[in-house]
Amino acid sequence: MRQVAVIGIGQTKVDEHWDKSLRDLAGDAALAALADSGLQQVDAVYVGNMMSGSANRQQHLGAYIADWIGMRGAETFRAEAACSSGAASFRTAVMAVASGAVESALAVGVEKMTDSPIGEITAQLATAADAEWEAGQGLSFVSLNALLMRRYMHEHGWQKEHFAPFSVNAHANAMHNPFARFHERIDVEKYMKASMVNDPINLMDASPIGDGAAAAIVIPLDQASRVNGHSPVLVAASCAATDSIAVHHRKDPLFLQAAYASGKKAYDQSGLTPADINVFELHDAFSIMAALSLEANGFAERGQGPRLALDGEIQLTGRIPIATRGGLKARGHPVGATGMYQIVEVVQQLRGEAAGTQLENVRVGMSQNIGGSGSNIITHIFKQVK
């Protein structure tokens, strides 16, 4: 297998884009990545998306987007893995180039959510749960995460306010990200006074939906060179793992086994450990998921995820910075695009382009995209190329 590098990235602002269609958004991100890479054509286009068939009445996204951006003739199809669809498209691109099947590939994640009534979106998100045992019993993704958070608080003795630093940190970092949906700082008081959505989850625990797209271009590392003032970024690991779709079928509902498994494979593949990771873009769809992700990936002991946040270790100057561009909580969560936003943001950090939240001495970054309530998890590790 060949080593693979990212040579171009692009993204749109996460927002309510009433004036842009799904293909406009995907096209804007894809063309920005092409311009950033210095390429005019690619051999393959892989599109990550979860709900275009229902929300936009449009399927067949591979050909749909490839045609729009002038890539007729390219190999292309859609990757769907619920909320981890974005990372699935990128992993597909990496595997295609690494195997030698193609010489260049574009991965784009896109979701257009705000054109549909919120009830329809909620119902579509629930299709990533077990239709018979969860969604069919009236459980939404908010309620599933509320049950997890309540049980976590009970077992480990945490109080509601102890989760506030996750949201406070995300909103503080989003202030410097022009592509983030929310540019408003919050504090613990505002967190605690937020409207309750599904006890104990309130509005400040939950990421917002939105419209958006992000993209990246990969080619073999030995063909990559400095373009537009930046160096290529090595894809040091690309790994995935699954768990049961239904939370109640898991051996331990409070441990993200698929995050642990895909993370371990990524550490092994890259020859790195949690101590080597300088930035971690985790899937903070809900505050409880941030805590569980830190624990599953070896950054915190079981039951101690909130302690890492309370001690400031997740901040820009901390031991393991997260949500450096706002995370899902403040950048926004257009589900099929989220995994690609995470990847773009790690690459920005490694290229020194994260203005306002740029980390010092950052050499290695990790992104982890969660599908469902932890049933499909895709982990990538990136390294600077010296």
URLINWO-V728641 format. One record per pair of residues at least 12 apart in sequence whose C-alpha atoms are under 6 Angstrom apart, sorted by sequence separation. I is the first residue (numbers start at 1). J is the second residue. If there is no record, write none. Layout:
# URLINWO-V728641
I;J, I;J
This chain:
# URLINWO-V728641
93;105, 367;379, 172;185, 191;204, 367;380, 62;76, 126;140, 171;185, 291;305, 366;380, 47;62, 62;77, 243;258, 291;306, 366;381, 62;78, 242;258, 365;381, 12;29, 61;78, 90;107, 241;258, 365;382, 11;29, 89;107, 168;186, 364;382, 10;29, 168;187, 346;365, 364;383, 363;383, 241;262, 363;384, 10;32, 240;262, 10;33, 86;109, 239;262, 9;33, 164;188, 8;33, 342;367, 239;266, 8;36, 8;37, 237;266, 7;37, 44;74, 46;76, 48;78, 50;80, 339;369, 43;74, 44;75, 45;76, 46;77, 47;78, 48;79, 49;80, 44;76, 46;78, 47;79, 50;82, 237;269, 237;270, 236;270, 263;297, 350;384, 49;85, 260;296, 48;85, 259;296, 260;297, 48;86, 256;296, 48;89, 279;320, 281;322, 27;69, 47;89, 279;321, 280;322, 281;323, 46;89, 285;328, 284;328, 82;128, 146;200, 146;201, 45;105, 47;107, 43;104, 44;105, 45;106, 46;107, 47;108, 48;109, 49;110, 55;116, 281;342, 42;104, 43;105, 45;107, 47;109, 42;105, 207;285, 206;286, 205;286, 205;287, 26;110, 278;362, 280;365, 282;367, 278;364, 279;365, 280;366, 281;367, 282;368, 283;369, 277;364, 278;365, 280;367, 277;365, 22;112, 2;98, 114;210, 1;98, 113;210, 1;99, 16;114, 113;211, 112;211, 111;211, 111;212, 110;212, 110;213, 109;213, 109;214, 108;214, 108;215, 107;215, 107;216, 106;216, 106;217, 105;217, 105;218, 104;218, 104;219, 130;245, 103;219, 129;245, 130;246, 263;379, 262;379, 259;377, 258;377, 207;328, 207;329, 212;334, 211;334, 208;332, 209;333, 210;334, 213;337, 208;333, 209;334, 214;340, 214;341, 245;375, 244;375, 243;375, 242;375, 242;376, 241;377, 240;377, 240;378, 149;288, 239;378, 239;379, 238;379, 238;380, 163;306, 237;380, 165;309, 237;381, 236;381, 236;382, 156;303, 235;382, 177;325, 182;330, 234;382, 234;383, 181;331, 233;383, 173;324, 174;325, 180;331, 181;332, 233;384, 173;325, 174;326, 233;385, 170;323, 173;326, 171;326, 170;326, 174;330, 170;327, 171;330, 170;330, 14;179, 13;179, 14;180, 15;181, 14;181, 176;356, 33;216, 29;213, 29;214, 30;215, 29;215, 26;213, 25;213, 16;210, 15;210, 16;211, 14;210, 15;211, 14;211, 14;212, 12;212, 12;213, 11;213, 11;214, 10;214, 10;215, 9;215, 9;216, 8;216, 8;217, 7;217, 6;217, 7;218, 6;218, 5;218, 5;219, 4;219, 4;220, 5;221, 3;220, 4;221, 3;221, 111;334, 7;232, 111;336, 6;232, 110;336, 111;337, 5;232, 6;233, 109;336, 110;337, 5;233, 109;337, 5;234, 5;235, 4;235, 109;340, 128;372, 86;336, 85;336, 86;337, 83;335, 86;338, 87;339, 83;336, 86;339, 87;340, 86;340, 84;339, 84;369, 50;336, 84;370, 49;336, 84;371, 48;336, 83;371, 82;371
